[in-house]
């Protein structure tokens, strides 16, 4: 069942997060222990072998967040009730945007994982230093639905398949498709509205010769507001 969280209280959690993570230290982080290329079936087999539940965070990556500290606060609040012995924190492997949640997860003692398209490897996108296990999935896209709008790309297929719970904090097109597919499959979902970074969005629009954006709430928010099935 999809639950839409209220974002108004997010700032209240930001101070808590900073207190828990002085200076956002990364002492619990190190380079990934394992980086492999895997098929969706191989990714599923890995998680099955761990005998743990998986909470996956979805959101913006390169688009960033307008209020990054609030995002960390909400993520920390979501994790504080989960037992690191029984849960793995999964995201998209890279350090940008929602990838900042890896640091909080490691500080709380979670094993962390990342599933990402080989596009990230080919374009040399930096991995988070706080992710333990990285899986590059061979994919001609970055994720989301294929052109038929019914089949997920290999990366997104693996992401949805391994997740017991998915928490989307804002999010663009790929996150939208994963949220919609997870909802179709009856996965436990939570959505927390959040603006992408306004400056980054304006600069991207300018580079692409597009009008200056006025709505920064992202594709997940738009799909849920429109009642997309």
C-alpha positions in Angstrom: 0.0 0.0 0.0 1.3 3.4 -0.9 1.6 5.9 1.9 2.2 9.6 1.1 4.2 11.1 3.9 4.0 14.7 5.0 7.2 16.7 4.3 6.4 19.6 6.6 8.1 18.0 9.6 11.2 17.2 7.7 13.3 20.1 9.1 12.6 18.9 12.6 14.5 15.7 11.8 17.5 17.5 10.2 18.8 18.7 13.6 18.5 15.2 14.9 20.4 13.7 12.0 23.3 16.2 12.4 23.4 15.3 16.1 23.7 11.6 15.3 26.2 12.2 12.6 28.6 14.9 13.8 30.1 16.7 10.8 28.5 14.0 8.6 31.6 11.8 9.4 32.2 8.9 7.1 34.3 6.8 9.5 32.0 3.8 9.0 32.6 4.0 5.2 35.2 2.4 2.9 35.4 1.5 -0.7 32.8 -1.1 -1.7 33.6 -4.6 -0.6 32.2 -6.1 -3.8 31.6 -4.6 -7.2 30.2 -7.0 -9.8 28.3 -7.1 -13.0 25.2 -9.2 -12.6 21.9 -10.2 -14.2 18.6 -9.4 -12.4 18.4 -13.2 -11.5 21.9 -13.1 -10.0 21.1 -10.0 -8.0 18.0 -11.7 -6.6 20.0 -14.8 -5.7 22.5 -12.6 -3.8 19.8 -11.0 -1.7 18.1 -14.4 -1.1 21.3 -15.7 0.3 21.5 -13.0 2.9 18.2 -14.0 4.5 17.4 -10.3 5.3 14.7 -7.9 4.3 15.6 -5.1 1.9 14.5 -1.4 2.2 15.2 0.5 -1.0 15.4 4.3 -1.1 14.5 6.0 -4.4 14.9 9.6 -5.3 16.8 12.2 -7.3 20.4 11.5 -8.2 22.2 14.2 -10.3 19.2 16.5 -9.9 20.0 16.8 -6.1 17.7 18.1 -3.4 16.7 21.6 -2.6 16.8 20.8 1.2 19.4 18.0 1.5 19.5 18.1 5.3 15.7 17.6 5.6 16.1 14.5 3.3 18.7 13.1 5.6 16.5 13.7 8.6 13.6 11.8 7.0 15.8 8.9 5.9 17.2 8.6 9.4 13.7 8.6 10.9 12.7 5.8 8.5 15.8 3.7 9.5 15.7 4.2 13.3 13.0 1.6 13.8 14.6 -1.1 11.6 17.1 -3.6 13.0 20.4 -3.6 11.1 20.7 -7.4 11.8 17.6 -8.1 9.7 17.5 -5.3 7.1 19.8 -4.3 4.2 19.6 -0.7 2.9 19.6 -0.6 -0.9 19.8 2.4 -3.2 21.3 3.1 -6.6 25.0 2.8 -5.7 26.1 6.3 -6.7 26.8 9.1 -4.2 24.7 11.9 -5.6 21.3 13.0 -4.3 19.5 10.1 -2.6 22.9 8.3 -2.3 23.7 10.5 0.7 21.4 8.1 2.7 24.1 5.5 2.5 26.2 7.4 5.1 23.3 7.4 7.6 22.8 3.7 7.0 26.4 2.9 7.7 26.4 5.0 10.8 23.5 3.0 12.1 25.2 -0.3 11.3 23.4 -1.4 8.2 24.8 -3.5 5.4 24.3 -1.5 2.3 23.9 -2.4 -1.4 23.5 -0.6 -4.7 21.9 -1.7 -8.0 22.8 0.5 -11.0 22.8 0.4 -14.7 26.1 -0.2 -16.5 25.5 3.2 -18.0 26.9 4.6 -14.7 30.1 2.5 -15.0 30.6 3.5 -18.6 30.1 7.1 -17.8 32.4 6.8 -14.8 29.8 8.1 -12.3 31.3 8.0 -8.8 30.1 5.3 -6.4 29.2 6.1 -2.8 32.1 5.2 -0.4 29.4 3.9 2.0 27.9 1.1 -0.2 29.1 -2.4 0.6 27.9 -4.4 -2.4 27.5 -2.9 -5.9 25.7 -4.6 -8.8 26.1 -3.2 -12.3 23.2 -4.5 -14.4 23.8 -4.6 -18.2 21.3 -2.1 -19.4 21.0 0.1 -22.5 19.1 2.6 -20.3 19.4 4.1 -16.9 16.3 2.3 -15.8 12.5 2.7 -15.8 10.0 1.2 -18.2 11.1 0.1 -21.7 9.3 1.7 -24.7 6.3 -0.7 -24.3 5.6 1.0 -21.0 4.9 -2.4 -19.5 8.3 -4.0 -19.0 10.9 -2.6 -16.7 14.5 -2.3 -17.9 16.9 -4.9 -16.3 18.2 -2.5 -13.7 14.7 -1.4 -12.5 13.5 -5.0 -12.7 16.3 -6.0 -10.2 15.6 -3.0 -8.0 11.9 -3.7 -7.6 12.3 -7.5 -7.3 14.7 -7.5 -4.3 12.8 -4.8 -2.3 10.5 -5.7 0.6 9.9 -2.0 1.3 10.5 1.0 -1.0 10.8 4.6 0.2 10.7 7.3 -2.5 11.8 10.8 -1.5 10.9 12.8 -4.4 12.3 11.3 -7.6 12.4 11.6 -11.4 11.3 9.4 -14.2 13.2 6.2 -13.3 12.0 6.3 -9.7 8.5 7.0 -10.9 8.4 3.8 -13.0 9.8 1.8 -10.1 7.3 3.2 -7.7 4.4 2.4 -10.1 5.6 -1.1 -10.7 6.2 -1.8 -7.0 2.6 -0.5 -6.3 1.3 -2.8 -9.1 3.0 -5.7 -7.4 1.6 -4.8 -4.0 4.9 -4.0 -2.4 5.0 -1.9 0.7 5.6 1.7 -0.3 6.1 5.2 1.2 6.3 8.4 -0.7 7.8 11.6 0.8 7.4 14.7 -1.4 10.6 16.7 -1.9 11.8 19.3 -4.4 14.8 18.7 -6.6 17.5 21.3 -6.5 16.0 24.4 -8.1 19.3 25.8 -9.4 20.3 22.5 -10.9 16.9 22.2 -12.6 17.1 25.7 -14.0 20.6 25.2 -15.3 19.7 21.9 -17.0 16.7 23.5 -18.7 18.8 26.3 -19.9 21.4 23.9 -21.4 18.7 22.0 -23.2 17.0 25.2 -24.5 13.9 24.5 -22.5 11.7 27.0 -20.6 12.7 27.7 -17.0 10.9 25.2 -14.8 8.3 26.3 -12.2 7.5 22.9 -10.7 10.3 21.1 -8.9 8.3 18.3 -7.3 9.5 15.6 -9.7 8.0 12.8 -11.8 7.0 10.6 -8.9 5.0 13.3 -7.3 3.3 14.2 -10.6 2.4 10.6 -11.3 0.8 10.1 -7.9 -1.1 13.4 -8.1 -2.5 12.5 -11.5 -3.6 9.1 -10.3 -1.5 7.2 -12.8 -2.3 3.5 -12.4 
